[in-house]
């Protein structure tokens, strides 16, 4: 960040941004802007004799002297002579408003400690604000209030919130909330990007209270979500996260404080690769997004997931020394430029750096990759519409469902899945099923977590609700195999609108699911909209 009150001209103008927000609102969309108040850009340099150098000085518990501001060309300047020098607005040009402690360990110290190393450190070469400086927090809040008033945006994603103390975060968010409410935006949405795992995210939600709406789920549960979708983790590992006795439990039960993440560039834990990088098939990502859309929480679908973007192509990966370790490979250019922009100030005048190839999807250049007819796109669109149509999928209670694997000789209803052993065999890659129940309505969601083999199971449903619905059946309201092609041409099993009879054994109600294809997703409802030509599977 160099100018907190201006749009980077590489992307457009303030007018362009306001027009974008207005067009989104006209289409029924809401806009959340990404903001940061922990640090600025590399707008000044440390003195020449500073340990570690002028860009990333070695961390100190004390404070280094200020060196010099940087001019438009990145070189030191004695005085600020224009809007492209140093940092703007003027309130941020006070050198006492920077911590000046150098670049330390961004994970060091307790998140409870207001002056822990991870809270004082520069973000590598990005300069940490000294938020204890009188008036600075208020001035930064005023910058972002300006963007609310100018653009009419609907919320902020707050970057690096873990690196802000609880009190500073609470005061900043409270100030933004009050300003937005005064403009009639009582539901202005603030979501925090909080590194450090699920416990850290929950702790900030507790400390900031009603001033922070939600936290991005970029900790352990992101990895578990991906593992369950690929049949590599037991579904209980994910659904136990909704219990009130675990780290994220208190806000997972509420749902509206948990933003689920499958793909993202903030992979603070685990390998920095997209879900589809090592997926068994393109279709496997549909199972992961189904978990996001149909379990408790606010689904956050990263750009390119709907096109199954997977980073560089397989043959390129062996030549990339930081493959799996750098977030650069999570940031393909979906619209496929032939060349990138040049670095530094030259990018303001020159459109492309013809000495470098563009970084497009799957190792391509100049290839447009946004395809609304792509099967994954079609499925995610259909699932999002289903979530909108069924309140139970947004607000219902949630239950992981037991099942019996009769074809495996396992007639006992249990929670089967990755790591489960029976008869000396591991039962990895089984069907994963859960119900969302709202009042007298049950919606059953399930998918085959195996990447290449069909799976079958008898899946428990609510015996009381499904005895009293007058039908004795549940209706298919989504079938990912059908959505992947032109739905009217689909001739396979579990066609949308068909019914499955609810069966009973030992007082337990269940549905027979047979030969569900690899990564196939089904959703069935006890109270669907009536459709003509219903077919019943017995």
Secondary structure, DSSP 8 states (H G I E B T S, - for coil): --BTTS--TTT--HHHHHHHHHHHHHTT---EEEE--SB--S-EEE-TTSTT-SSS-B--SS---EEEEE-TTSSEESS--STTSS-BSGGGG-GGGB----B--TT-S-TT-TT-HHHHS-BTTB-BB-TTSTTHHHHHHHHHHHHHHHH---EEEETTGGGS-HHHHHHHHHHHHHHHHHTT-TT-EEEE---S-HHHHHHHHHHHGGG--EEEE-SHHHHHHHHHHTTSS-HHHHHGGGSTTSTTHHHHHHSTTEEEESS-S---SS----GGGG-SSTTHHHHHHHHHHHSSSEEE--TTGGGT--SS-HHHHTT-TTTTT-GGGG--BTT--SS---SGGGGGT-S--TTS---BGGG-SS-----TTSHHHHHHHHHHHHHHH-THHHH-EEEE--EEEGGGTEEEEE---TT-EETTEE--S-EEEEEEEETTEEEEEEEE--SSS-EEEEEE--HHHHHSSSSSEEEEEEEHHHHTS-GGG--SSS-TT-EEE-EEETTEEEEEEEEE-TT-EEEEESS----TT--EE-
